[in-house]
Amino acid sequence: KIKLDYGPLYHGKRQDPAMKKWRENRFGQFIHWGLYSIPGGVWEGKTYGYAAEFLKASAGISTERWNGLKDEFNPTEFNGKEWASMAKAMGAKYVCLTTKHHEGFCLWPSKYTEFDIENTPYQKDLMKEFVDAYSEAGIDVYLYYSVLDWYHPDWRTKLKTMDDVEAFERFKTFTQNQLVELLERYPQVKGLWFDGTWDQCWKDNGKFSYELEVLLKEKRPGLIVNSRLRADDFGKRHRDSNGDLMGDFESGYERRLPDPRDTSVTKNDWECCMTIPENQWGYHKDWTLTHQKNTNELLEMLAQCSSQGGNFLLNFGPNGKGVFRAEEKRIAREIGEWMKTNSAAIYGSDYAGLKKQDWGYFTKNTKSGEVYMIVFNVPISYQLRVELPKHQTISKANMVGIGQELQLEKFDSNETFVLLPPKSYTSPFVIRLELKANK
Ligand SMILES: C#C[C@@H]1N[C@@H](C)[C@@H](O)[C@H]1O
């Protein structure tokens, strides 16, 4: 092993109550909201297909012109309680809101910059309304924070000169001050979701990122941070130079999932963050430009994450007035409908230790030990194959919701077919298995 001074604070999975709750949550709502939500991917009448939160770059907009959007930010239709109730109805157990994205605009009144909500027509502490509303709804609040900051004069992508180094020292102090400020202003916050740490400036500051994680966790015992915060002694990110995870969960799965048969991902906590269109985190006026994932597609991603011991963080992008688009409201409602019947297979679930089959995903409830089959692909044979360890057998299989008991056909090889009534199945469904020791 390579000796590191700035590697992980610990190895393995955290087992404290805060992390156990993170793990039980399994399903979260991501929200990207900032000045980019005003133009929504359209600038001077031209639509730009790239991610809307990068419109400044895509449309080559001057920093001065972009920063002027601050004077238009007035989300009069924002209602924290309404947002929280939509998330609750969807079945989200946690939420992660962008406090500051790469543009540098802060959704909270910060002592350390004037590029914040206080200096907009809206003025009020929107973040407080948001954090209070979601917390009161019983949804854990996480805050996204982009280290990368296009606005701040001391941001440097690379540290090439002594001036760069001195500027970045000021920037590190600014970053630390803002993060401490967020934890002090919003005591309900459970964790911080870092982004924008891919540049050389950050890779050259592994010691600072280590000390920052220590400081923030001292300030807020139990605090949870994603793997994007850290760089190690040699600039390695997410995983250190020995391949060990830094931070409390692996957050490299952005708009992608691991191979469903990859059991190595179960060694750490991890989370997949996902957009509904192909690549729009901030509000974009035109979702017809690319594929829009449908509800069953998103439910399958949620099921896969749970089956491999990971969380699924589904992104929503409200517009500049604070309104979610109709497609997002419909999807939230449809996911919530499915979760009403089937959430036992998701909340508190983990990798079941069974061989992945083509019909869908196994999950295991860590408290009850119950094993679930989440079925997305009904085989033409109507027979769902289950391979169990030698010492186990299925004593019962019931459709969740309707409760119907299903016939079983056992093989000598300790495989079992769960037999489905031959009919059409138009939405994903869950089967609860009762297992018993083999005689
Ligand atoms: C690239 C990039 C950023 N990372 C995602 C989580 C979004 O914030 C996107 O803008």
The ligand as an SDF file (V2000), in Angstrom:
LIG
                    3D

 10 10  0  0  0  0  0  0  0  0999 V2000
  -20.7100   18.1620  -15.1980 C   0  0  0  0  0  0  0  0  0  0  0  0
  -21.4400   18.3790  -14.3210 C   0  0  0  0  0  0  0  0  0  0  0  0
  -22.3220   18.6840  -13.2040 C   0  0  0  0  0  0  0  0  0  0  0  0
  -22.4330   17.5260  -12.3090 N   0  0  0  0  0  0  0  0  0  0  0  0
  -23.8310   17.2060  -12.1740 C   0  0  0  0  0  0  0  0  0  0  0  0
  -24.1700   16.6420  -10.8230 C   0  0  0  0  0  0  0  0  0  0  0  0
  -24.5300   18.5110  -12.4860 C   0  0  0  0  0  0  0  0  0  0  0  0
  -24.4150   19.4480  -11.4330 O   0  0  0  0  0  0  0  0  0  0  0  0
  -23.7060   18.9630  -13.6960 C   0  0  0  0  0  0  0  0  0  0  0  0
  -23.9050   20.3190  -14.0060 O   0  0  0  0  0  0  0  0  0  0  0  0
  1  2  3  0
  2  3  1  0
  3  4  1  0
  3  9  1  0
  4  5  1  0
  5  6  1  0
  5  7  1  0
  7  8  1  0
  7  9  1  0
  9 10  1  0
M  END
$$$$
